[in-house]
């Protein structure tokens, strides 16, 4: 188990060094992070809208 964790840590450090030293990879990582954040925001917004619609439906039914 210790060898696996050590290998994982070394791999992560090596990947970070490669990305830090390569401009194309750095820009690709930034672009993917931005895309992921935008998709996450859109997903959260749609879920909040659904909750608001469901909340209005149940509140209008309970007031009747």
Residue frames relative to the residue before (quaternion, step in Angstrom):
aa qw qx qy qz dx dy dz
X 1.0000 0.0000 0.0000 0.0000 0.00 0.00 0.00
X 0.6433 0.5280 -0.3270 0.4477 3.57 1.00 -0.82
X 0.6355 0.5304 -0.3294 0.4542 3.58 1.05 -0.79
X 0.6347 0.5305 -0.3291 0.4555 3.57 1.02 -0.79
X 0.6756 0.4894 -0.2926 0.4673 3.58 0.89 -0.96
X 0.6416 0.5145 -0.3181 0.4716 3.57 1.00 -0.81
X 0.6612 0.5009 -0.3019 0.4699 3.59 0.94 -0.85
X 0.6331 0.5263 -0.3216 0.4677 3.56 1.03 -0.80
X 0.6691 0.4964 -0.2985 0.4656 3.58 0.92 -0.91
X 0.6571 0.4973 -0.3119 0.4730 3.59 0.95 -0.83
X 0.6497 0.5187 -0.3131 0.4592 3.58 0.99 -0.80
X 0.6518 0.5051 -0.3140 0.4705 3.55 0.98 -0.82
X 0.6571 0.5021 -0.3087 0.4699 3.57 0.97 -0.86
X 0.6545 0.5100 -0.3104 0.4639 3.58 0.96 -0.85
X 0.6526 0.5061 -0.3123 0.4695 3.58 0.98 -0.81
X 0.6442 0.5154 -0.3211 0.4650 3.58 0.99 -0.79
X 0.6483 0.5078 -0.3205 0.4681 3.59 1.00 -0.77
X 0.6473 0.5134 -0.3234 0.4613 3.59 0.94 -0.85
X 0.6746 0.4853 -0.2977 0.4699 3.59 0.89 -0.91
X 0.6574 0.5221 -0.3159 0.4421 3.58 0.95 -0.84
X 0.7351 0.4209 -0.2345 0.4769 3.60 1.05 -0.69
X 0.7075 0.4079 -0.2630 0.5137 3.61 1.20 -0.11
X 0.3987 -0.7559 0.4724 0.2156 3.56 -0.49 1.22
X 0.6405 0.5276 -0.3333 0.4476 3.61 0.95 -0.84
X 0.6791 0.4819 -0.2924 0.4703 3.58 0.88 -0.92
X 0.6284 0.5371 -0.3375 0.4502 3.58 0.99 -0.79
X 0.6709 0.4833 -0.2955 0.4786 3.58 0.94 -0.89
X 0.6295 0.5309 -0.3320 0.4600 3.59 1.05 -0.73
X 0.6464 0.5080 -0.3165 0.4732 3.58 0.97 -0.84
X 0.6525 0.5108 -0.3152 0.4626 3.61 0.92 -0.87
X 0.6558 0.5133 -0.3096 0.4590 3.58 0.94 -0.91
X 0.6722 0.4901 -0.2969 0.4688 3.58 0.92 -0.87
X 0.6242 0.5253 -0.3396 0.4680 3.58 1.03 -0.69
X 0.6562 0.5039 -0.3084 0.4694 3.59 0.95 -0.86
X 0.6446 0.5169 -0.3179 0.4650 3.59 0.97 -0.86
X 0.6565 0.5129 -0.3054 0.4613 3.57 0.94 -0.90
X 0.6619 0.5011 -0.3070 0.4652 3.59 0.92 -0.88
X 0.6430 0.5151 -0.3262 0.4634 3.60 0.99 -0.78
X 0.6560 0.4995 -0.3116 0.4724 3.59 0.94 -0.84
X 0.6455 0.5162 -0.3192 0.4637 3.58 0.99 -0.81
X 0.6469 0.5112 -0.3171 0.4688 3.60 0.97 -0.82
X 0.6504 0.5109 -0.3141 0.4661 3.59 0.95 -0.85
X 0.6464 0.5196 -0.3131 0.4628 3.58 0.97 -0.85
X 0.6632 0.4974 -0.3023 0.4706 3.56 0.93 -0.91
X 0.6433 0.5276 -0.3228 0.4512 3.59 0.97 -0.84
X 0.6717 0.4853 -0.3116 0.4649 3.60 0.91 -0.85
X 0.6452 0.5119 -0.3271 0.4633 3.59 0.99 -0.75
X 0.6463 0.5097 -0.3225 0.4674 3.60 0.99 -0.77
X 0.6344 0.5212 -0.3284 0.4670 3.59 1.02 -0.78
X 0.6415 0.5169 -0.3193 0.4683 3.59 0.99 -0.83
X 0.6564 0.5051 -0.3121 0.4654 3.58 0.96 -0.84
X 0.6429 0.5171 -0.3225 0.4639 3.58 1.00 -0.79
X 0.6513 0.5083 -0.3165 0.4662 3.58 0.97 -0.85
X 0.6656 0.4922 -0.2986 0.4749 3.57 0.94 -0.88
X 0.6394 0.5257 -0.3204 0.4605 3.58 1.03 -0.74
X 0.6601 0.4940 -0.3097 0.4736 3.60 0.98 -0.78
X 0.6393 0.5254 -0.3331 0.4520 3.59 1.00 -0.76
X 0.6975 0.4586 -0.2856 0.4709 3.57 0.89 -0.90
X 0.6517 0.5019 -0.3351 0.4594 3.62 1.01 -0.65
X 0.6524 0.4912 -0.3305 0.4731 3.60 1.03 -0.66
X 0.6381 0.5133 -0.3316 0.4684 3.62 1.06 -0.62
X 0.6811 0.4903 -0.2956 0.4565 3.59 0.98 -0.81
X 0.6477 0.5128 -0.3296 0.4570 3.62 1.14 -0.49
X 0.5953 0.5904 -0.3640 0.4056 3.62 1.20 -0.32
